[in-house]
């Protein structure tokens, strides 16, 4: 089931927001993760998403 699509339709129906609304689902993110949303594909029906994670090395000594 496409929860993001249903949520987007409900938000548009219940608010005055009609444009520039993106709802995302099925993303697995953790603390420190960021997403980049790319240019629309297929006439705005799909957007490429890139997950970027910050990496911290716990074993690295401060010098």
C-alpha positions as CSV (number, residue, x, y, z in Angstrom):
1,X,0.0,0.0,0.0
2,X,1.3,3.5,-0.9
3,X,0.9,5.3,2.5
4,X,2.7,8.4,1.3
5,X,0.3,8.9,-1.6
6,X,-2.7,8.4,0.7
7,X,-1.3,10.8,3.2
8,X,-0.6,13.4,0.5
9,X,-4.1,13.2,-0.8
10,X,-5.5,13.5,2.7
11,X,-3.4,16.6,3.5
12,X,-4.4,18.3,0.3
13,X,-8.1,17.5,1.0
14,X,-8.0,18.8,4.6
15,X,-5.7,21.9,4.2
16,X,-5.1,24.7,1.7
17,X,-1.8,23.1,0.6
18,X,-2.1,22.3,-3.1
19,X,1.4,22.5,-4.5
20,X,5.0,21.6,-3.4
21,X,3.9,18.7,-1.2
22,X,6.1,15.6,-1.0
23,X,5.3,12.7,1.3
24,X,7.9,10.0,1.7
25,X,7.5,6.5,3.1
26,X,9.5,3.3,3.2
27,X,12.8,5.1,4.1
28,X,15.0,3.6,6.8
29,X,16.9,6.4,8.5
30,X,18.9,6.7,11.7
31,X,20.2,9.6,13.8
32,X,22.7,11.6,11.7
33,X,21.1,10.6,8.3
34,X,20.2,13.3,5.8
35,X,18.3,13.0,2.6
36,X,18.7,14.7,-0.7
37,X,15.7,14.9,-3.0
38,X,16.7,15.1,-6.7
39,X,15.0,16.6,-9.6
40,X,11.6,15.2,-10.5
41,X,11.3,12.3,-13.0
42,X,8.3,11.2,-15.1
43,X,6.5,14.6,-15.1
44,X,6.8,15.0,-11.3
45,X,5.5,11.5,-10.4
46,X,8.8,10.3,-9.0
47,X,11.7,11.9,-7.2
48,X,15.2,10.2,-6.6
49,X,16.2,10.1,-3.0
50,X,19.7,9.8,-1.7
51,X,20.4,9.0,1.9
52,X,23.6,10.5,3.3
53,X,25.0,9.4,6.6
54,X,27.5,11.1,8.8
55,X,30.3,8.7,9.9
56,X,32.1,9.1,13.2
57,X,35.0,6.8,14.1
58,X,34.8,6.0,17.8
59,X,38.3,4.5,17.8
60,X,40.0,7.5,16.3
61,X,42.3,9.3,18.9
62,X,42.2,13.1,19.1
63,X,45.6,14.4,17.9
